[in-house]
Amino acid sequence: MLQHKLQDLFEEPACAKNRAKDDKARKKGCGGKPLTPGNAAGGCAFDGAKIVLQPITDAAHIVHGPIACEGNSWDSRHALSSGPMLYRTGFTTDLGELDVIYGGEKKLFKAIKELVTKYDPPAVFVYQTCVTAMIGDDIETVCRVASERFGKPIIPVNAPGFVGKKNLGTKLAGEVLLNHVIGTEEPEVTTPTDINLIGEYNVSGDLWTVTPLFKRLGIRLLTSITGDARYHEVTKAHRARVNMMVCSQALINVARKMEERWGIPYFEGSFYGVKDTGTSLRTIAHMLVERGAEPSLIDRTETLIAEEEARVGSELADILPDLKGKKVLLYTGGVKSWSMISALHYAGMVVIGSSTRKATKEDKARAAELMGEEGETIDNLPQRDMYAKLKNREADIMLSGGRTQFVALKAKTPWLDSNQERHSAYAGYDGTITLLKEIHKELTNPVWDLVRKPAPWEV
Amino acid sequence: MAVVETFVKPLTVNPLKTSAPLGGASAFMGLDGCLPMLHAAQGCTAFALVLLVRHYREAIPFQTTAMSEVTTILGGKDNLEEAILNIAKRAEPKVIGVCSNGLIEARGEDIRGDLKLIQQKHPELANIALVYASTPDYKGGFQEGWAVAVTSVVDTLVEPSLARDAHQVNILAGSHLTPADLEDIRETVEAFGLDPIILPDIAGSLDGHVADNWVLTTQGGTKVEDIRRMGRSVATLALGLQMETAAKLIESRCGVPVEMFPRTTGLLAWDDFIATLARLSGKPVPQAIRRRRSQLLDAILDGHFYFGKKKIAIAAEPDLLLGLTQFLSDMGAQITAAVSTSDSPALKLVPAERVVVGDLRDLEEMAAGADLLISHSHGARIAERLGISFFRAGFPLFDRLGAAHKLSVGYRGARDLIFEIGNLFIADRDHHHHSQGGRDAAVASG
């Protein structure tokens, strides 16, 4: 069953990485090179699946496995909710030794029963893990029986960690949405301007910097998949006119299959930076008009973009001179390997390098083109080399995730969080203002002079 | 004496417990030049690593054998071998600490045997100590994993010895102690002219310092050569009941007598510790320590007004729970709700009617009417929901600065705890006065 699904994903025709491979390479599957024992980092498929599904805020998410999978990771992401908080409650079967010996299916069923009775969520997502997969717990059957018994969707998420990397887990979660959620209910009304955002998880409120723009344009966000989503919104996503795929190709299977099944055209775009936000809004407007929305939408969009760009320019006027020419090392990956570059270029900053981990060939090409001669794409930068680079002051600031934060700090180099652990929203026009103000605040903080000064007795 | 309730529930809600492999790998972080590795799928390492990074705000050099579905079926030895060789070449560690997990243990793999074969086969590994801790994540939690790892280090590295070094003492440090605690303990022991070998010494590696270079292993911590000579010590001071097994192993192997210290927080607990050091060293208690004891007495006198009859709801791992509850109870507070992660002899000693082995939902349900909630950072939202003050203790502490420097041992640690917790009670009282007193109170004080 799972193997079948995996093969299906590996053959995903719209995936840029897949397209570039020959038949043989394609069969070997996605997720890039096999992991090297003793030199690997990054999350597993379970982690990826949870990143995609957990932002459905009113659903319950229960992890079937020993304590490690949920106990070590619950409530650690900053996908925000404007209402329900149930998604932040950690549910797990916390398997013990006897469960491993005798099987955990009964325990899982009882756990679901208790959960449904006490919390009455609109749906429950049940996550398989390595240990329960190995001992052969059949979560699909447990979920089917539980759905019938309790009269609500109890949805199996069969993406145990050991099947692959995070990226594969996101795609498996996409399949879960396609097979169990999207298209299971009909919206009461539809409008010619209904859209979905795919791969936008509302990290630190990113989504909320964009939704006011839609509102001003009269565009209705049917649902975000899955940032700040409600279960009964996602079920109706198949009636949108246009899908925008926000986070690179992570959920390409969802976008493509929604086009195949329900004829919804999609495009890939970004809300990082002034230029890309404008491009994305224009594309949405044009695609909606093509599908029957008022043609005036296009002009209104242009007006909004002009207004917003002027606003960003005036709000940042004071700090832009300080940012001009400052060198940035960008260590994020995926779509951000290029989408953040244009946001930084807006302020006249020089990007000396951009990590293209987890990025497609197209992402990489875009990043290289944007940086030109000033910077290089980086496949992998070992921490020791990164430290040396920063200690030599080759960059004025590094933008990266929490994991490499301390490489910068120990090299006494300014640093800003650009990944999912961050606390500020960087999307859209407001997000761009925030991002550049944060960079400015970090670069101009007096502590850098303080900590770089040797102790008096060391001079 | 508390009644310990250990009902097995099908559904755990808002877990209190973190995993045993995470605890084991954290203990390995206290060895110098060490690379802790989980023999598991890569996600296990990623989750563990991220949580430690958030707690300590430090880079954490964890590795993984990156087990896949296929290698799980075929057996993990090849991955283990490849990982060790890769690490040896890339990171030049002195120790590789291997923690297993549920996947590997449920298959019943002979990791100890595998490690022996791997080491024999590759002469380039001759100078690297390979230590294996059996930590299936379906058994116990962080504290149990930590204890298993320390016992494994002792078992693998401590050399049999009959000779004694009159000044050398072993300190076995449980998972409830912070780098700041260990720093204080080292200074205290050295003040008696004794030479402590602290295992594991996370004060050396995780105290948050800025080094001049970047290494791929731990930097600081207990040195392998020091661990080897632990059998020559005059005594092993085991801090936390979780350290008893490791301490007894040194005793049975080398005849080093064990001194157990189930608690190190609070006046009487620290008096015991200081008295033992005085006896072992044959030296009088230094003036500076007497002065600190006197400061603690004064803090108790100043602070007790705010602790008397206060109701405390607390969730923590067993040894931490015992230390904090006894301290609070000594100050006159009442432990009205106590929750822990797994059964342990420490739980019976907790000064409460009952201790529930459970999760944070249990704590939330039992905490009604409490004046103060204590737990790791995940408890913050519960305190918010219940509208009561919150004190962070344990692991993980990811939403405040300075987790490594929270001090709870010694006269100084107890003194500071009285101030910190007492101030929460004072803030509560003031807040209460304002909201209750309304305008009249404001006029009266104005």
Chai-1 contact restraints between the chains, C-beta under 6 A:
chainA,res_idxA,chainB,res_idxB,connection_type,confidence,min_distance_angstrom,max_distance_angstrom,comment,restraint_id
A,L35,B,Q42,contact,1.0,0.0,6.0,A-B,restraint_1
A,L35,B,A66,contact,1.0,0.0,6.0,A-B,restraint_2
A,P37,B,T65,contact,1.0,0.0,6.0,A-B,restraint_3
A,P37,B,A66,contact,1.0,0.0,6.0,A-B,restraint_4
A,P37,B,N79,contact,1.0,0.0,6.0,A-B,restraint_5
A,P37,B,E82,contact,1.0,0.0,6.0,A-B,restraint_6
A,P37,B,A83,contact,1.0,0.0,6.0,A-B,restraint_7
A,G38,B,Q63,contact,1.0,0.0,6.0,A-B,restraint_8
A,G38,B,A83,contact,1.0,0.0,6.0,A-B,restraint_9
A,G38,B,N86,contact,1.0,0.0,6.0,A-B,restraint_10
A,G38,B,I87,contact,1.0,0.0,6.0,A-B,restraint_11
A,N39,B,N86,contact,1.0,0.0,6.0,A-B,restraint_12
A,A40,B,Q42,contact,1.0,0.0,6.0,A-B,restraint_13
A,A40,B,T64,contact,1.0,0.0,6.0,A-B,restraint_14
A,A40,B,A66,contact,1.0,0.0,6.0,A-B,restraint_15
A,G42,B,A46,contact,1.0,0.0,6.0,A-B,restraint_16
A,G43,B,G43,contact,1.0,0.0,6.0,A-B,restraint_17
A,G43,B,A46,contact,1.0,0.0,6.0,A-B,restraint_18
A,C44,B,A41,contact,1.0,0.0,6.0,A-B,restraint_19
A,C44,B,Q42,contact,1.0,0.0,6.0,A-B,restraint_20
A,C44,B,G43,contact,1.0,0.0,6.0,A-B,restraint_21
A,F46,B,G43,contact,1.0,0.0,6.0,A-B,restraint_22
A,D47,B,G43,contact,1.0,0.0,6.0,A-B,restraint_23
A,P66,B,G102,contact,1.0,0.0,6.0,A-B,restraint_24
A,P66,B,D137,contact,1.0,0.0,6.0,A-B,restraint_25
A,P66,B,Y138,contact,1.0,0.0,6.0,A-B,restraint_26
A,I67,B,K17,contact,1.0,0.0,6.0,A-B,restraint_27
A,I67,B,S19,contact,1.0,0.0,6.0,A-B,restraint_28
A,I67,B,D137,contact,1.0,0.0,6.0,A-B,restraint_29
A,A68,B,S19,contact,1.0,0.0,6.0,A-B,restraint_30
A,A68,B,C44,contact,1.0,0.0,6.0,A-B,restraint_31
A,A68,B,D137,contact,1.0,0.0,6.0,A-B,restraint_32
A,E70,B,P15,contact,1.0,0.0,6.0,A-B,restraint_33
A,G71,B,P15,contact,1.0,0.0,6.0,A-B,restraint_34
A,G71,B,K17,contact,1.0,0.0,6.0,A-B,restraint_35
A,G71,B,T18,contact,1.0,0.0,6.0,A-B,restraint_36
A,G71,B,S19,contact,1.0,0.0,6.0,A-B,restraint_37
A,N72,B,T18,contact,1.0,0.0,6.0,A-B,restraint_38
A,N72,B,S19,contact,1.0,0.0,6.0,A-B,restraint_39
A,N72,B,L22,contact,1.0,0.0,6.0,A-B,restraint_40
A,N72,B,F47,contact,1.0,0.0,6.0,A-B,restraint_41
A,N72,B,A48,contact,1.0,0.0,6.0,A-B,restraint_42
A,N72,B,L51,contact,1.0,0.0,6.0,A-B,restraint_43
A,S73,B,F47,contact,1.0,0.0,6.0,A-B,restraint_44
A,G90,B,N14,contact,1.0,0.0,6.0,A-B,restraint_45
A,G90,B,P15,contact,1.0,0.0,6.0,A-B,restraint_46
A,F91,B,V13,contact,1.0,0.0,6.0,A-B,restraint_47
A,T92,B,T12,contact,1.0,0.0,6.0,A-B,restraint_48
A,D94,B,T12,contact,1.0,0.0,6.0,A-B,restraint_49
A,L95,B,Y138,contact,1.0,0.0,6.0,A-B,restraint_50
A,G96,B,Y138,contact,1.0,0.0,6.0,A-B,restraint_51
A,E97,B,Y138,contact,1.0,0.0,6.0,A-B,restraint_52
A,E97,B,K139,contact,1.0,0.0,6.0,A-B,restraint_53
A,V100,B,A106,contact,1.0,0.0,6.0,A-B,restraint_54
A,V100,B,Y138,contact,1.0,0.0,6.0,A-B,restraint_55
A,K107,B,P10,contact,1.0,0.0,6.0,A-B,restraint_56
A,K110,B,P10,contact,1.0,0.0,6.0,A-B,restraint_57
A,A111,B,P10,contact,1.0,0.0,6.0,A-B,restraint_58
A,A111,B,L11,contact,1.0,0.0,6.0,A-B,restraint_59
A,E114,B,L11,contact,1.0,0.0,6.0,A-B,restraint_60
A,L115,B,L11,contact,1.0,0.0,6.0,A-B,restraint_61
A,C130,B,A41,contact,1.0,0.0,6.0,A-B,restraint_62
A,C130,B,L103,contact,1.0,0.0,6.0,A-B,restraint_63
A,V131,B,G102,contact,1.0,0.0,6.0,A-B,restraint_64
A,V131,B,L103,contact,1.0,0.0,6.0,A-B,restraint_65
A,G161,B,A41,contact,1.0,0.0,6.0,A-B,restraint_66
A,G161,B,G43,contact,1.0,0.0,6.0,A-B,restraint_67
A,F162,B,A41,contact,1.0,0.0,6.0,A-B,restraint_68
A,F162,B,M67,contact,1.0,0.0,6.0,A-B,restraint_69
A,F162,B,S68,contact,1.0,0.0,6.0,A-B,restraint_70
A,F162,B,E69,contact,1.0,0.0,6.0,A-B,restraint_71
A,F162,B,T72,contact,1.0,0.0,6.0,A-B,restraint_72
A,V163,B,E69,contact,1.0,0.0,6.0,A-B,restraint_73
A,R384,B,W214,contact,1.0,0.0,6.0,A-B,restraint_74
A,Y387,B,W214,contact,1.0,0.0,6.0,A-B,restraint_75
A,F406,B,E58,contact,1.0,0.0,6.0,A-B,restraint_76
A,F406,B,A59,contact,1.0,0.0,6.0,A-B,restraint_77
A,K410,B,V210,contact,1.0,0.0,6.0,A-B,restraint_78
